[in-house]
């Protein structure tokens, strides 16, 4: 499970700007949780070495004319309950406000009630120059021991935020023998798509309730199957609907549990109905899986019925997938019938193959030879008439394979060039069925101080 970092603070202090700066994305999952009046935005953030789940909470706003203070307290308690680290953001330009003081007090009281004390890092935002840091001294009065001055909009101090996150996160739990011995698989899809039927087929017995009405499975359920001495743990998750159709607390809970299942698995099986066009919700689930960095097999279920439809065939289905699921262009497809068993015998074999790609590691010397060849074939475009140099490349982790490139100007490496490098990596080393992460970081000269 990835560590969780929550961003809290009053409105308009730059929480969302910091969220976007750390995640490098413009979109994140929005989840309306019961008992919380503001949306939370979820995203995965990584600096190439450390990866976390980042939560951008709604603005803490104290208004004596209504009941929002209770909502603030509940939001803080929820953040404390979930988070391994809290980033408390304040606004240097606006100065210290009574709301900042009350938010700090809410965090302390919530930690006390939850009997949990995650570290809190005070982020003084909108410090666009070293001179502005002089005015940030007043925020020490909030009683937070650790403070950083940054500018989220301009990226000033972003590397220092990552250094502080890495220093304060708890040590990851030691890997147990069970973690090494089993492959965890999450079966993901819209409600009533045949997930439980598929798990029953793979396990070989009716372990789960199967019913025609959607919503039967309300929590994630684990089943273990051993094939040729290899243990697979199958997680049959509750179906995830569009937010507009999540009408009660139980279904909100089910959607949240499904998302958690993705986070703790190695491989996901994304099930879709082959007799219907790829839906917006299918695409949303595909984006969620890609964001979480999980190996994936796309399953088109009810393939036995496609033969009865003259307007649908492999070409039509694949064209729909290419257009609507670009997030998973690297994932293989299987055409199955969970009810009859057609094609299901290939699923675990495919999972095992992708798991090996998910864990593949390339030697640093080989990667730097790869980088030199890629640069010879297609150099990085200049930035403001200045050359952009890629100096060094290494693989920092697996699950998913993650690569870091050190450069003199990381902002000068366009997304298109990262995509070019990813395609060459796949052409050279395979990596089918697994996402790849490529991060470009600033090369520091010997003795050079950290930015910010």
C-alpha positions as CSV (number, residue, x, y, z in Angstrom):
1,X,0.0,0.0,0.0
2,X,1.4,3.4,-0.9
3,X,1.8,6.0,1.9
4,X,-0.9,8.7,2.0
5,X,-0.1,12.5,2.2
6,X,-3.0,14.9,2.8
7,X,-2.9,18.6,1.9
8,X,-5.0,20.7,4.3
9,X,-5.5,24.5,4.8
10,X,-8.0,27.2,4.3
11,X,-9.3,28.2,0.8
12,X,-7.1,30.0,-1.7
13,X,-3.7,29.2,-0.1
14,X,-2.5,27.2,-3.1
15,X,-3.4,23.6,-2.1
16,X,-4.5,22.6,-5.5
17,X,-1.5,24.3,-7.1
18,X,0.8,22.3,-4.9
19,X,-1.2,19.1,-5.6
20,X,-0.8,19.6,-9.4
21,X,2.9,20.5,-8.9
22,X,3.6,17.3,-7.0
23,X,1.4,15.0,-9.2
24,X,2.3,16.5,-12.5
25,X,-1.3,16.0,-13.6
26,X,-4.4,18.2,-14.2
27,X,-7.0,15.5,-13.4
28,X,-7.5,13.3,-10.3
29,X,-10.2,11.1,-9.0
30,X,-12.9,13.0,-7.2
31,X,-14.6,11.2,-4.3
32,X,-17.6,12.5,-2.4
33,X,-17.4,10.7,0.9
34,X,-20.3,10.4,3.4
35,X,-20.1,13.0,6.2
36,X,-17.7,15.3,4.3
37,X,-19.2,18.4,2.7
38,X,-16.2,19.1,0.4
39,X,-14.8,17.0,-2.4
40,X,-11.3,15.4,-2.1
41,X,-9.1,15.0,-5.1
42,X,-6.9,11.9,-5.2
43,X,-3.7,11.4,-7.3
44,X,-0.5,9.5,-7.3
45,X,2.7,11.6,-6.9
46,X,6.2,10.5,-7.5
47,X,9.7,12.0,-7.7
48,X,11.1,8.9,-9.3
49,X,12.2,7.4,-6.1
50,X,9.3,7.8,-3.7
51,X,5.6,7.3,-4.7
52,X,2.7,8.5,-2.5
53,X,-1.1,8.9,-2.7
54,X,-1.8,12.6,-2.5
55,X,-5.1,14.0,-1.2
56,X,-6.1,17.6,-1.9
57,X,-8.8,18.3,0.8
58,X,-11.5,20.9,0.6
59,X,-10.6,24.3,2.0
60,X,-10.9,24.7,5.8
61,X,-13.2,27.7,6.3
62,X,-14.4,28.8,9.7
63,X,-17.7,30.7,9.5
64,X,-19.6,31.4,12.7
65,X,-22.8,31.9,10.8
66,X,-23.2,28.2,9.8
67,X,-22.2,24.7,10.7
68,X,-19.1,24.5,8.5
69,X,-16.8,24.3,11.6
70,X,-18.2,20.8,12.3
71,X,-17.4,19.9,8.7
72,X,-13.9,21.3,9.1
73,X,-13.4,19.1,12.2
74,X,-14.7,16.0,10.4
75,X,-12.5,16.7,7.4
76,X,-9.4,17.0,9.7
77,X,-10.3,13.8,11.5
78,X,-10.7,12.0,8.2
79,X,-7.3,13.3,7.0
80,X,-5.6,12.3,10.2
81,X,-7.2,8.9,10.1
82,X,-6.0,8.2,6.5
83,X,-2.7,10.2,6.3
84,X,0.8,9.1,7.0
85,X,1.9,12.8,6.6
86,X,-0.1,16.1,6.6
87,X,1.0,19.1,4.6
88,X,-0.6,22.2,6.3
89,X,-0.5,25.0,3.6
90,X,-0.7,28.7,4.6
91,X,-0.5,31.9,2.5
92,X,2.6,34.1,3.1
93,X,1.0,37.0,1.0
94,X,-2.1,37.0,3.1
95,X,-0.3,36.5,6.4
96,X,-1.3,34.5,9.4
97,X,-5.1,34.5,9.9
98,X,-7.4,33.3,12.7
99,X,-8.5,30.4,10.4
100,X,-4.9,29.2,10.2
101,X,-4.8,29.2,14.0
102,X,-8.1,27.3,14.3
103,X,-7.0,24.8,11.6
104,X,-3.8,24.1,13.4
105,X,-5.8,23.5,16.6
106,X,-8.2,21.2,14.7
107,X,-5.3,19.1,13.5
108,X,-3.9,18.8,17.0
109,X,-7.3,17.9,18.6
110,X,-8.1,15.4,15.8
111,X,-4.8,13.7,16.2
112,X,-5.4,13.4,19.9
113,X,-8.9,12.0,19.5
114,X,-7.7,9.5,16.8
115,X,-4.8,8.5,19.1
116,X,-2.6,8.9,16.0
117,X,0.1,11.5,15.5
118,X,1.2,11.7,11.9
119,X,3.9,14.3,11.2
120,X,2.7,17.7,10.1
121,X,4.8,19.8,7.7
122,X,3.9,23.5,7.6
123,X,4.1,24.8,4.0
124,X,4.3,28.6,3.7
125,X,3.2,29.1,0.1
126,X,3.6,32.1,-2.2
127,X,7.2,32.8,-1.1
128,X,8.3,33.9,-4.6
129,X,11.7,35.2,-3.5
130,X,14.1,34.8,-0.5
131,X,13.0,38.3,0.7
132,X,9.4,37.1,1.2
133,X,10.6,34.4,3.6
134,X,11.2,37.2,6.2
135,X,7.5,37.7,6.5
136,X,6.9,34.0,7.0
137,X,8.4,34.0,10.5
138,X,5.0,34.8,12.1
139,X,3.7,31.3,11.1
140,X,6.1,29.8,13.7
141,X,3.4,30.9,16.2
142,X,1.1,28.1,14.9
143,X,3.1,25.6,16.9
144,X,4.2,23.5,14.0
145,X,7.9,22.5,14.4
146,X,8.7,21.9,10.7
147,X,8.2,24.7,8.2
148,X,9.2,25.2,4.5
149,X,8.8,28.3,2.4
150,X,7.9,27.6,-1.3
151,X,6.1,28.9,-4.3
152,X,3.9,26.1,-5.7
153,X,3.0,28.2,-8.8
154,X,6.6,28.7,-9.8
155,X,8.0,25.5,-8.5
156,X,10.3,27.2,-6.0
157,X,11.2,24.7,-3.3
158,X,9.4,21.7,-4.9
159,X,12.5,19.5,-4.5
160,X,12.7,20.5,-0.8
161,X,9.1,19.4,-0.3
162,X,9.9,16.0,-1.8
163,X,13.0,15.8,0.5
164,X,10.9,16.6,3.5
165,X,8.2,14.1,2.5
166,X,10.8,11.3,2.2
167,X,12.3,12.2,5.5
168,X,9.0,12.1,7.4
169,X,7.2,9.1,5.9
170,X,7.2,6.0,8.0
171,X,9.5,3.2,6.9
172,X,7.7,0.8,4.6
173,X,6.6,-2.5,6.2
174,X,9.0,-5.4,5.6
175,X,8.1,-7.7,2.8
176,X,6.7,-11.0,4.2
177,X,7.2,-14.4,2.6
178,X,3.5,-14.3,1.6
179,X,4.1,-11.1,-0.3
180,X,6.8,-12.8,-2.4
181,X,4.9,-16.1,-2.8
182,X,1.7,-14.8,-4.3
183,X,0.5,-12.6,-7.2
184,X,-2.4,-10.3,-6.1
185,X,-5.0,-9.8,-8.8
186,X,-7.9,-7.3,-8.6
187,X,-10.9,-7.9,-10.9
188,X,-12.3,-4.4,-11.8
189,X,-15.3,-3.3,-13.8
190,X,-18.7,-1.8,-13.8
191,X,-21.5,-3.4,-11.8
192,X,-23.1,-6.5,-13.2
193,X,-20.3,-7.1,-15.6
194,X,-19.5,-10.7,-14.5
195,X,-16.7,-10.2,-12.1
196,X,-17.9,-12.7,-9.5
197,X,-18.7,-15.2,-12.2
198,X,-15.1,-14.9,-13.5
199,X,-13.6,-15.4,-10.0
200,X,-15.8,-18.4,-9.5
201,X,-14.6,-19.8,-12.8
202,X,-10.9,-19.2,-12.0
203,X,-11.2,-20.6,-8.5
204,X,-13.2,-23.6,-9.6
205,X,-16.0,-23.3,-7.1
206,X,-18.9,-21.0,-6.3
207,X,-17.1,-19.0,-3.7
208,X,-19.0,-15.7,-4.3
209,X,-22.7,-14.8,-4.5
210,X,-23.7,-14.3,-8.2
211,X,-26.9,-12.5,-8.9
212,X,-28.4,-10.7,-11.9
213,X,-29.1,-7.5,-10.0
214,X,-26.1,-5.1,-9.8
215,X,-24.5,-4.3,-6.5
216,X,-24.5,-7.8,-4.9
217,X,-20.8,-7.5,-4.1
218,X,-20.4,-4.6,-1.6
219,X,-16.9,-5.3,-0.3
220,X,-13.7,-6.7,-1.7
221,X,-13.4,-10.5,-1.2
222,X,-10.2,-12.5,-1.5
223,X,-9.9,-16.0,-2.9
224,X,-6.6,-17.9,-3.3
225,X,-6.0,-20.4,-6.2
226,X,-2.7,-22.3,-6.7
227,X,-1.8,-23.3,-10.3
228,X,1.4,-25.3,-11.0
229,X,2.7,-24.4,-7.6
230,X,2.1,-20.6,-8.1
231,X,-0.3,-18.9,-5.7
232,X,-2.7,-16.3,-7.1
233,X,-4.9,-14.1,-4.8
234,X,-8.0,-13.0,-6.5
235,X,-9.9,-9.9,-5.3
236,X,-13.5,-9.7,-6.5
237,X,-14.3,-6.0,-6.0
238,X,-17.6,-4.2,-5.9
239,X,-18.5,-2.6,-9.2
240,X,-17.6,1.1,-9.5
241,X,-20.4,3.4,-10.9
242,X,-20.3,7.0,-12.1
243,X,-20.4,9.5,-9.2
244,X,-23.8,10.7,-10.3
245,X,-25.2,7.2,-9.8
246,X,-23.7,6.6,-6.3
247,X,-26.8,7.1,-4.4
248,X,-26.2,5.8,-0.9
249,X,-23.5,5.5,1.7
250,X,-23.0,1.7,1.1
251,X,-22.2,2.2,-2.6
252,X,-19.8,5.0,-1.7
253,X,-18.1,2.6,0.7
254,X,-18.0,-0.1,-2.1
255,X,-16.4,2.3,-4.6
256,X,-13.8,3.3,-2.1
257,X,-13.0,-0.3,-1.3
258,X,-12.6,-1.1,-5.0
259,X,-10.1,1.7,-5.4
260,X,-8.2,0.4,-2.4
261,X,-8.1,-3.0,-4.0
262,X,-6.3,-1.6,-7.0
263,X,-3.7,0.0,-4.8
264,X,-2.9,-3.3,-3.0
265,X,-2.8,-5.6,-6.1
266,X,-0.1,-6.3,-8.6
267,X,-2.2,-7.0,-11.7
268,X,-5.7,-5.8,-12.6
269,X,-8.2,-7.5,-14.8
270,X,-10.4,-4.8,-16.3
271,X,-13.6,-6.4,-17.4
272,X,-15.9,-4.9,-20.0
273,X,-19.0,-6.1,-21.9
274,X,-18.0,-7.1,-25.4
275,X,-21.5,-6.7,-26.6
276,X,-21.6,-3.0,-25.8
277,X,-19.4,0.0,-26.8
278,X,-16.6,1.0,-24.5
279,X,-18.3,3.3,-22.0
280,X,-17.1,6.5,-20.3
281,X,-16.9,4.6,-17.0
282,X,-14.7,1.9,-18.6
283,X,-12.4,4.7,-19.7
284,X,-12.4,6.3,-16.2
285,X,-11.5,2.9,-14.6
286,X,-8.7,2.5,-17.2
287,X,-7.3,5.9,-16.3
288,X,-7.5,5.1,-12.6
289,X,-5.6,1.8,-13.1
290,X,-2.9,3.5,-15.2
291,X,-2.6,6.3,-12.5
292,X,-2.1,3.6,-9.9
293,X,0.6,2.0,-12.0
294,X,-0.7,-1.6,-12.1
295,X,-0.1,-4.3,-14.6
296,X,-3.3,-4.9,-16.6
297,X,-5.1,-7.4,-18.8
298,X,-8.3,-6.1,-20.6
299,X,-11.0,-8.7,-20.6
300,X,-13.9,-8.4,-23.1
301,X,-16.6,-10.6,-21.5
302,X,-19.6,-12.3,-23.2
303,X,-17.6,-12.9,-26.3
304,X,-19.8,-15.8,-27.1
305,X,-22.7,-13.4,-27.7
306,X,-20.6,-11.2,-30.1
307,X,-20.9,-13.9,-32.8
308,X,-24.6,-13.3,-32.8
309,X,-24.1,-9.6,-33.7
310,X,-23.1,-8.9,-37.3
311,X,-22.0,-5.4,-36.4
312,X,-19.4,-6.4,-33.8
313,X,-16.2,-8.3,-34.2
314,X,-12.5,-8.2,-33.1
315,X,-11.7,-5.3,-35.4
316,X,-14.6,-3.1,-34.2
317,X,-14.0,-3.8,-30.5
318,X,-10.2,-3.1,-30.9
319,X,-10.9,0.1,-32.7
320,X,-13.2,1.2,-29.9
321,X,-10.6,0.3,-27.3
322,X,-7.8,2.2,-29.2
323,X,-9.9,5.4,-29.3
324,X,-11.4,5.3,-25.8
325,X,-8.7,3.6,-23.7
326,X,-5.4,5.2,-24.7
327,X,-4.4,5.0,-21.1
328,X,-4.0,1.2,-21.5
329,X,-2.5,1.0,-25.0
330,X,0.3,-1.2,-23.5
331,X,-2.1,-3.8,-22.1
332,X,-3.1,-7.0,-23.9
333,X,-6.7,-8.0,-24.5
334,X,-8.4,-11.4,-24.0
335,X,-11.8,-12.3,-25.4
336,X,-13.7,-14.5,-22.9
337,X,-17.0,-15.7,-21.6
338,X,-16.9,-16.0,-17.8
339,X,-20.2,-17.9,-17.9
340,X,-19.1,-20.6,-20.4
341,X,-15.4,-20.6,-19.6
342,X,-14.4,-19.7,-23.2
343,X,-10.8,-18.2,-23.1
344,X,-10.6,-18.2,-19.3
345,X,-7.9,-20.8,-19.2
346,X,-5.5,-18.2,-20.7
347,X,-6.0,-15.6,-18.0
348,X,-3.7,-16.8,-15.3
349,X,-1.0,-17.6,-17.8
350,X,-1.2,-14.1,-19.1
351,X,-1.2,-12.7,-15.6
352,X,2.0,-14.6,-14.8
353,X,3.7,-13.3,-18.0
354,X,2.8,-9.7,-17.2
355,X,3.8,-10.0,-13.6
356,X,7.3,-10.9,-14.8
357,X,7.3,-7.7,-17.0
358,X,6.0,-5.7,-14.0
359,X,9.1,-6.8,-12.0
360,X,11.6,-6.5,-14.8
361,X,14.8,-4.5,-14.0
362,X,17.3,-3.2,-16.5
363,X,21.0,-2.7,-15.5
364,X,22.1,0.9,-15.3
365,X,25.0,0.4,-17.8
366,X,22.6,-1.0,-20.3
367,X,20.1,1.9,-19.8
368,X,22.8,4.5,-20.4
369,X,23.7,2.7,-23.7
370,X,20.0,2.8,-24.5
371,X,19.8,6.5,-23.7
372,X,22.8,7.3,-25.9
373,X,21.3,5.4,-28.8
374,X,17.9,7.1,-28.3
375,X,19.6,10.6,-28.3
376,X,21.6,9.8,-31.4
377,X,18.4,8.8,-33.2
378,X,16.3,11.8,-32.0
379,X,17.8,14.6,-29.9
380,X,15.9,16.6,-27.3
381,X,14.5,19.8,-28.8
382,X,16.2,23.0,-27.5
383,X,14.6,25.2,-24.8
384,X,14.8,28.9,-25.5
385,X,17.6,28.2,-28.0
386,X,19.6,26.5,-25.2
387,X,20.5,22.8,-25.5
388,X,18.8,20.3,-23.2
389,X,21.2,17.6,-22.1
390,X,20.2,14.2,-20.7
391,X,23.2,13.1,-18.7
392,X,22.3,9.8,-17.0
393,X,19.5,7.2,-16.7
394,X,18.8,4.6,-14.1
395,X,15.9,2.4,-13.0
396,X,14.9,3.2,-9.5
397,X,12.2,0.7,-8.8
398,X,9.9,-2.0,-10.2
399,X,6.1,-2.6,-9.8
400,X,5.8,-0.6,-12.0
401,X,9.2,-0.2,-13.7
402,X,10.3,3.4,-13.0
403,X,13.2,5.3,-14.6
404,X,14.9,8.5,-13.6
405,X,16.9,10.7,-16.1
406,X,19.1,13.5,-14.8
407,X,19.1,16.6,-17.0
408,X,20.4,20.1,-17.0
409,X,16.9,21.4,-17.7
410,X,14.1,19.0,-16.7
411,X,11.4,21.5,-17.8
412,X,12.9,21.5,-21.3
413,X,12.1,17.8,-21.9
414,X,8.6,17.8,-23.5
415,X,6.0,15.1,-22.9
416,X,6.4,14.0,-26.5
417,X,10.0,13.1,-25.9
418,X,9.2,11.1,-22.8
419,X,6.6,9.2,-24.9
420,X,9.4,8.6,-27.5
421,X,11.6,7.2,-24.8
422,X,8.8,5.0,-23.5
423,X,8.1,3.6,-26.9
424,X,11.8,2.8,-27.5
425,X,12.0,1.1,-24.0
426,X,9.0,-1.1,-25.0
427,X,10.5,-1.9,-28.4
428,X,13.8,-2.8,-26.8
429,X,12.9,-4.5,-23.6
430,X,9.2,-5.5,-23.9
431,X,7.3,-4.4,-20.8
432,X,4.0,-5.5,-22.3
433,X,1.1,-5.2,-19.9
434,X,2.8,-2.9,-17.4
435,X,2.9,0.9,-17.3
436,X,6.2,2.7,-17.3
437,X,7.2,5.7,-15.3
438,X,9.8,8.1,-16.6
439,X,10.9,11.1,-14.4
440,X,13.4,13.8,-15.3
441,X,15.2,15.4,-12.4
442,X,17.5,18.4,-12.1
443,X,21.2,17.4,-12.2
444,X,23.0,19.1,-9.3
445,X,26.6,20.1,-9.5
446,X,28.9,18.9,-6.7
447,X,28.4,21.0,-3.7
448,X,25.4,22.8,-5.1
449,X,22.7,23.7,-2.6
450,X,19.2,22.3,-2.9
451,X,16.7,24.5,-4.7
452,X,14.4,26.8,-2.7
